[in-house]
């Protein structure tokens, strides 16, 4: 092979002369481009084009032309709805990279548009962003339709690449909250007939996301994938009720004209909110995998499968199915099944701060459940809720389990604001102890009607009661949804803190109690340990204190009164000091008597007698109270 030929001196001279000519013309051209006349010409073209798409736009005086064929201007601001407020979008600098080959042909085309230092002010509840979206929609409707591309034009889509740098989103939520920085790159590829959108984003904390959308004859299809996303940072955009920390989120979704498949996994998430628990709780681990199908002509979307798992080893599994239809009135249905789960698996799936103690893990056997929710989407009060817990296998093995001691007499120290109180013996050797079989039938029925009407049929949780609470209007005063078993779990084992963590522990203990102790014994323990007034525990002490008699001798009216004070016995104990009920509370007692009569618990004669008989408290036949006590009593209804 012959050696490459060296360029001649004449060729080098021509090349250097051409480069010098370009440099001289570039200096002159750049000086001309930097002038005010060119600035005005650029604004005269750019600003109307932007305003036709975005509404009012403010463009600053910063204008610059670079050596490498770039034009930059800024800042660019889209004003918000509040005259005194900040712009909804502020872009410090917009840089346009021009196509050099197009310039040589006399055309001005952009190859890339870079938006740097972008600040988005979403406003309260995102109002400013929604207003901007509405402006864009209205501008699009007013803009004349663009002519269809000619089939003879080039098939490659020559739209510029869009680059976003240092984007921050700010929103108002109990003060100003800022999310960022975010970076992104968007480009359109493919042909006019089958375009393809490719986008990538760098998220706060180092995570990334990639989106690919393509149009073909069969319709649109796309893939969205996220890796290493900081879960707490992303979830904060949804305004969660609790403060979240840490966590990593990864997922992938594939969508086409007929349906979608998706997967999601989150690990390492913690909750740090006083309303959840006194101390931070975590880490949590969740995952979801599913498949959905839709038929837009039939107006139907079906969730064919969704598997939710909890725990790093996916100890707890829930299978979900459902559908949404809108051929007439939009309706939905959702069914979820908790797969067989042992206490050991359930407790391992959650952080240690949410489980009541390792002794429950010794409960052998499995439990499972099912839940369904359906109804018209726009009428929440018409939604139908069904739920079922199957504890049959658990009950067979729990008879000798860690909670079996509750079947026999035991010592109990009730929890008070000052700590554990005096010791009580829950058994026959205590004179104040009353077996449930010896309590007056109207007393038992009054307490059940008032506190837990479905006690004999539920498995620790009254889902119908929970439905009434969740779906009731905000101004409805609905009683709490805790069952007698839940109240018993709280009184026997838990503190008085009002947190979500305590409610989770309470749920574990409720299942353990229902599996380990017969219903009759649960009710008996409940009557003999709950608080009925200041330092009053058990129905035996309550009957003696309020009415000076044995609990076995309580009248229907006395039983109804005692049932009404259970939600706050210390507060309502003042009726005993007052010596009589207020008109408001007498109405509450009369309403419970009506419920007992309507339910067949008492006869009409008993009902009428109870309504017409005054309630007399022991030792308070017209007794006077101090002025300080009178002032406190007036605040009680």
Secondary structure by P-SEA (a helix, b strand, c coil): ccccccccaaaaaaaaaaaaaaaaaaaaaaaaaacaaaaaaaaaccaaaaaacccbbbbccccccccccccccccbbbbcccccccccbbbcbbbbbccaaaaaacbbbbcbbbbcbbbbbccccaaaaaaaaaaaaaaaaacccccccccccccccbbbbbbbcbbbbbbbcccbbbbccccbbbbbbccccbbbbbbbbbcccccbbbbbbbbccccccbbbbbcccccccccccccccccccbbbbbbbbbbccccccbbbbbcbbbbbcccccccccccbbbbbbbbbbbbcccccccccbbbbbccccccbbbbbbccccccccccbbbbbbbccccaaaaaaacccccccccccccccccccbbbbbbccccccccbbbbbbbbaaaaaaaacccccccccccbbbbbbcccccccccccccccccccccccccaaaaaaaaacccccccccccccaaaaaaaaaccccccccccccaaaaaaaaccccccccaaaaaaaaaaaaaaaacccaaaaaaaaacccccccccccaaaaaaaacccccccccaaaaaaaaaacccccccccccccccccaaaaaaaaaaaaaaaaaccccaaaaaaaaabbbbccccccccccaaaaaaaaacc
